[in-house]
């Protein structure tokens, strides 16, 4: 799963793939509908690049008889890739799985595992940026907890032991090291890495460990997750709450692609390519969520911002109406505010987990703390700050029931705490959208 390219909720249609018999590069897997590998490899120069969705019985004939020059392989076929190759790198011999196949000039197939290299690239940058030292200096001799025991776990284990010099404890649901009593046995762990699919889209923001367990690991220096969608997984969000540096796996995905592309093309690539490709994917896939007081103009600004950014727009109040068959005022009147908030949280989770949206939130979205994670997991939050004197309560049941000033006293602190950027309203939706775009650095 470390380079499983099914994680991103793809909004982009990359168009029809090139014919399989002429494309030199590609990705083999069973379900590849949300893969971003083609776009990454086009940036790296290994193109045309085609996605090959194969059933198990199709894998061996395709690998052994195809006209390809280089293939990436994702779950569930990484072990098949190792077994079908004529030669296996030392990493593949050790792990028993491969994510990269290269057809050499004599027609023989070499298997490599660039997941190991991709993870170590991410780890190295993380240690330099967050811990102030190279990985071996920052973590060498310390203990790492690796959650999960699959192929991704094996690649991470190898990188941590061989390149970072760490002692690795593999934690799984069954076996000698389970999740029960984890913090009591390993309170001295310096790093935690999730390699399980727990928390991957669309089942987010779940976490393989609860906040209490993570908080009891008092020697932790950081938390990493090989899952890259959402951008901040459940375990990453929990680490943020504890003030721990954390990162999810998009850098690993791009870095392993770079090392695969080097083998495909038979030339060295500058690893400085990783960061801009990662940043471009983050920018294109992050959601922009607008919060603020009722009447601040979130919907009109959101529509204008979505047009500027050429993105889909979602109004959560409208999403609630579609979900419940009634608007907010009717739900509150008939069932009470808590019933409305429960539906609001449900739709916030649905759209907050997706990618590349502009989302206008209801004014009371901040009244439920869990909504913060749902919005923050995959995007940035923008506060539209309009003077109270300019806010109307017409058609807004909470403003009418409690008054604008009372709502402001209850909510403004939350709005500011949740916001990544604050945009003072300009007086027009178009002006607000332009100001938001500038504040977001776009």
Secondary structure, 3 states (H helix, E strand, C coil): CCCCCCCCCCCCCCCCCCCCCCCCEEEEECCCCCCCHHHHHHHHCCCCEEEEECCHHHHHHHHHHCCCCEEEECCCCHHHHHHHCCEECHHHHHHCCCCEEEECCCCCEEEECCHHHHHHHHHHHHHHHHHCCCHHHHHCCCEEEEECCCHHHHHHHHHHHHHCCCEEEEECCCCCCCCCCHHHHCCCEEEEEECCCCCCCCCCCCCCCCHHHHHHCCCCCEEEECCCCCCCCHHHHHHHHCCCCEECCHHHHHHHHHHHHHHHHCCCCCCCHHHHHHHHHHHHHCEEEEECCCCCCHHHHHHHHHHHHCCEEEEHHHHHHHHHCCCHHHHHHHHCHHHHHHHHHHHHHHHHCCCCEEEECCCCHHHCCHHHHHHHCCEEEEEEECCHHHCCCCCCHHHHHHCHHHHHHHHHHHHHHHCCEEEECCCCHHHHHHHHHHHCCC
